[in-house]
């Protein structure tokens, strides 16, 4: 309202100065008034929160990626109240049976005096709540009973709003149908079942070992004992994909987990001294994908403080890549994110105290999907008023420039006329002086000087004396 009032007042004053007072107002005065109005409106317009998160975004596509109202790797606003919502309701009713939401990362404030949260409804806001999320824990995929899902993000309270905030969140969604609803042993995404450990097949009905035990080099499947992986030395975990700390290990899959070299399964309680290990996460390229995010999550962490370090680099070379984090001690680090497509983790220990070490997991998402974000614009009436004001200001500025140009042209013509008059007067003076000089010369020729007359008389006397002699 303040912006609208100021715009109207500026228009009225400028029009009055230009139309009513006319030539009585100097162009420079109008220019100064215009600048004052411009800065006033700009300062007020700067307080309009055009990009603030305060409404509901309708999503009608079968799949997409949703990011909170901030940019990636930047914290969301801690202003209160803050409300965002996404209404996922695909238009393709026949091909859509339910919707699955998969979170790539989440980082929300979760304190005793303040809690920011995400609430996911199985339908609209009046239906059952499927999940309530806060903190940094990435949940398992969430599948609705129907195609519609309502996601709401709320900042919990005004306590210390400028102090507590987080990176926000990002999730993917896909609406469709899968055979036999994956038999309750997995979730449906992109019309295909993603089965939980121990099951496989198109509908998750077949018993298998998890992830094929990482391949023949890492383990083999023991079917008689309930499809359990028996890992080879150097690997452990339910699918034998977690290598111990031995040189450098490279991961090329979309997800995985690893830890330092020791394993309680083998009787090792602490990691070794004087070790240096590297884990390189480098998934295969995916062409012109718009999104390739790597999230590294620490499940456990305990190293000798300020002596044994875990370092994470945003690239494959520790000498040239950007250092994302350096960690030691017993506090579990926050999740680390990389958007370059390559992540390097190093672990270096000294000869001193050894601790229990660390374990972590990672997820990689690289897919060409249009990113759905919130786009907030000013209302149509305010946009129309500002457009009209800009048009009027354009006319006024154009008229001022035309007036200034005309005045400058007149001044130039007057100066040119004065210069020509001065030149003509100078030429006339020079001609008059030349005429006077010529007249004086003629007069001298016609009127001999007295000296010449005396010389003539002396010559006549000499001639007379000569005759007498």
N, C-alpha and C positions, 0 to 999 in steps of 0.2 A: 504493500500500500504506500509506503514511504517513497519507493522508487517511482510509482505511478504519479503521485502528487508532485514530486520534483520535476518529472518529465513534463507534466502539463504546465507548471509554472514557468519552466524554461521556455517552452514553446510560446506561451502568451507574451512573456517579456520580449523575446526575440522578434516575434511578429509585430508587436507594438512599436519597437524601436525601428524596425525596417519599413513598415507600412505607414504608420501614423506620423512619426517624426521625420521620416524621409531623410533629406540631405542635412538636417540639423545634427544628425548623429555622425560622428567621424567613423570611418571604417575600422580604425584601430580600436575604438571603443567597443564596437560589435564583436571584433575578434577576441578581445579580452573577456567580454561577457560570455561568449561561446566556450572559451577554455574553462572558465569558472563552472559553468553548467556541466561541462563534460567531466571534470574531475569530481564534482559533487555526485553525479549519477554513477560514475565508476566506483566511488567509494561505497555507495549504498548497494550497488549491484554485487559488489564483492562479498557481501554478507548473505546473498541468496545461495543456499546450498543446493545447487543444481544436481550434483552427483550423489547426494545423500541417500542412504539406504532406508526407505520409508514406505515402500509399497509392494505390491505383488506382481511378479512376472509370470505371464502365461506361457507355458511351454507345450506346444502341440506336435512336435516332431517325435518320432519313435525313439530317437537316441540323441544324446548331447552331453556336453560337459558344462558344469555349473561351478563358477568361482564366486566367492563372496564379493562384496561391492568394491574391494580394493584390488590393486594389481598384484600379480604373483610376487612373493618374497618381500611384501610390505605389510605392515600391521594394519588391522582394521581399526576403524575409529572407535574411541572409547566414550563418545558422547552418549548421553542418556536422555530420552529414550531412543533406542536404535532398533528398528524392526525391518527385517527382510523376509520375503516369502516367495516360494516358487511353486506354482500349481502345475504339476505334470499330469496332463490329460491328453494323450495322443488322439488325433482325429481318426486314424485308421482303426476303427472299432473291430472289424472282422479279423484282422491279423494280430490283434493285441489281446492277450489274456491277462497278463500281469506285468508289473514293472519291477526291475531290480536296480538297486542303488549300490554303487561301489565307491567307497571313499578312497581317494589317493593320499590325502593327508588332512589332519585336523589339529589345530592349535588354538584353544580357547581358554579364557581365564577361568580357573576353578579354585576359588579361595573360600575361606569361611565367611568373609565379609562381602564377597561378590562372586557370582557365578553366571557366566555367559553360556548359553546352551543352544542346541539344535533339537527341535522336536519334529519327528516324522510321523505323519498321520496316514492310516490305511484308507485313503479316500480324501475327504475334505476335513475341515477343522472340527466337524461334529462327529467324526468317526473315531475308531479306536486308535490309540497311540502305539505305533510299532516300536519306536525307539526314542530315547532321550540321550543326547551325546554332549559331553563337555570334556575339558582337559585336552590331552594329546593322544589318547589311545585310539588307534584306527580300528573300527569294528569290522566284523565279518560282513560279507555282502548281505544286504537287507532286501527281501523280496516281499512284495505286497500280495494281497489276495485278489486284487483286481488291477485294472490298468491305471487307475488314478492314484496319485500320491501327492500329498501336500507337505512341503518342507518349510519350516519356519525357523529363523535365526533371530535371537533376542539377546541384547546386552542386559545383564541381570540387574544392575543398580547403579546409582550415581556415586558410590564410594570411591574417592580418589580417582576420578575419571581420567585424569591425565597421566596416571602412573601405570595402571594395569591394562594390558592389551596383548594381542597375540597375532600370529600370521594368518589366522582365519582358517579357511577350509577349501577343499575342492572335491567334488564327487562327479562320477559319471553315472548316467542312467541309460537303461535300455528297456524298451517295452516290446514284448513279443510272446511267443509260446514255444514250449519244448515238449518232446515226446514223454508221455507219462509223468509230466511234471517233475522229471529227474528222479522219480521214486523217493523223493524226500532225502536224497543223499548228495545233494549239491544244489546249485542255483542256476537259473536260466539267464543267459546273457547273449545278446545278438542271435536269438533263436537257437542256441546250442547250450548243452548242459556242461557245466564246469563241476566235476565230481569231487567230492571230498576224498581224503586219503583212504586207500583200500578198495575203492570202487572205480569202475570205468565203463566204457561203452557209451552208445548214443544217449541212453536214458539212465546211466549210472546203475545198471542192474548187474554188471559183471564184477566179480571179485578180482582185484589185481593188487599188486604191490605198489605202494605210493611212488609215483614218478619213475617207475621202472627201476627203483633203487639207484638212480643216478647213472645207470649204464653199467656195463660189464666191468669197467675199470674201478668202480667205486663200491659195488656190492651186488648181491644176487637175491632173488626172491625165494623164500622158503614157504611153499604153499601148504605143506602139511601142518605147519605151526600157525596157520591162520593168516597166510599172506603177509609175512613179516620180512623186512629187509635185514639181511646179514651183511654188515659193512666190512670192507677190506681195511687193513691198517692204514691210518691216516685220514679216515673219514668216519663220520658218525651222524646221528640223527635218524628220524623215522624214514627218510628216503635216501640216506647216505650222501647227501649233497653238501654237508658242512665239512670242509677240510680243516685239518689242524694247521698250526702256524709252521709251514715248511716252505721257505723261499717265497715265491710269488704264485698266487692262485688267480686264475682269470674266470670270470662269470660272464656268460653270454645269454643267459636266460632272462625272462621278464621278472623273475622273483627268485629269492634264495636266502640262505642264512649261513653264517660262518662265525667262528670264534677263534680265540688264541689256541695255541697248540695243545693245551692239556685237556683231559677229559676225565671226569669222575668215574666214567664207566671202565676206564683202564687203570684206575687207582691213583691218578695224578690229581692232586688237590691244588697245585699252584703251577704257574707258567715257569718256563726256564729263564735262567739269567743270560745276559749278553746275547739277545736274539734281535733280529730285525726281519720282519715279515711284511708282505704286501698282498693286498687283495685288490684286483682290478675288475671293476664292473663295467663291461663294455658290451651292451646289447648290439645286435646286428642293425645296420642302418635300415630305415623304413621309408626311404624316398623323400617325398615332399611333405612329410607329416608336419602338422602345426604344433604338436605338443610331444615332448619327450622329457618327462620328469622322472628323476631318480630320488627316492626317499629312503634314507638310511635311518633305521630305528634301533636303538640300543636296548636290549632286553635286560642284561645285567652288566655291571661295570664295577671293577675294583682293581686298581693298580697302585703302585707306590707313588705317593703324592710328590709331584715336581721332579720325579726321576724316571719313571716309566710312562711313556706317552703314546697315545693313539692320536694320529693326525689324519685328517680327511681333506683331500684335494679335489678341486673341480677340474679334473683333467687326468691324463695318464702319465704325466711326468712331474715328479715332485719338485724339480728344479724350476720349471716354468709355469706350472699350474697355480691357480689362486688357492691359497690355504683357507678352507671353509671353517676349520675348527681344530683346536689342539686341546686334548683332554687328559687329565690324570686325577687320581684320588678315588673316592668311593661314591661320588654323586653321579647318578645316571644322567648323561648329557641329553639335551633336547634333540629332537629329530633334525637331521641335516638334509638339505634339499639341493639338487643340482639340476640345471636345465641345459647343460652342454651335451648330455648323452653319454658322458664318461665320468666315472668316479673312482678315485684311488684312495685306499685306506692303508695306512702303515702302522706298525706296532714295533716300538723300540724299547728294549729293557737294558738295565745296567747290571753290575755285579752285586748290587745291594739286595734289598728285601724284595721277595717275590710275593705276589698276592693271587687272588682267585681268578683274575683276568676279566674277560668280557665276552659277551655273545651279542650278536646283532642280526638283523634281517633287513632285506631291502626289497623294494618294489619298483618296477619300471613300467611306465605307460608311454607308449609311442604309437599314436594313431591319428589319422587325418579325420578330425571331427571339427565342425564349426563350434567355436566356443560361445556359449550362451552366457552373457553377462547382463547386468542391469544397465539400462540406458534411461536416464532421467532427463526430462526436458521441461522447460517452463511451460506454463499453460498457454493456450492459443491466444487468449485475450492479451496477456502480457507481451507475448511475442509480436502481436499485431501493433500494440501501442509503441513498442520499441522500434519496429520497422517504420511506422509512420513518423516517429520522432527523427529517425535516421534520414528519412526522405526529406523532411522539412529542413533539417540541418544541412543536408546536401544542397538544397535550393539556396539556402541563406549563404552558405560558403561559396557556392558558385557565383551568386550575385555580388558578394563582397569582392571576390577575385576579379570579376568583370569590371566593377567600379574602380578598384585599385588599378587595373590595367588601363582603363580609359583615362583616369587621372594622370597616370604616368605618361601615357601617350600625349595628352595635352601639354604637360610640362615639357616634354621633349620637343614638341612643335614650337612652343613659345621660346625655348632656348635657341632653337635653330633659327627662328626669325630674328631674334636679337643679334645673333652672331652675324647673319647676313647684313643687317642694318649697319653694324659696326664696321664690317668689311667695306661696304659701300661708302660710308663716311670717310674711312681711311683712304680709299682710292681717290675720292674727290679732293681731299687735302693734298695728296701727293701731286695731282694734276695741277691744282691751283698754284702750288709752290713752283712747279716747272714753268708755268706761264709767266709768273713774276720774274723768275730768273732770266727767261728769254727776253722780256721787255727791257730789263735792266741792261742786258748786253747790247741791244739795239741802241739804246739811249747813249751808252758810252761811245758807240761807234759814231753816232751823229754829233756828239758834243765833245770836242777835244779838250784835253785838260789844260790848265794854265801853264804848266811846265812845258808842254809842247809849244804853246804860243811864245814863251820867252826864248826858247831855242830858235824858233823861226826868226824872231827879231834880230838876234845876234848874228845869224847867218846873213841877213839882209845888210846889216852894218858892215860886215866883213866884205861883202860884195861891193858896197859903195866905196869903201876905202880902197879896194883894189882898183876900181875904175878911176878914182882920183889920182892914185899913183900912176 
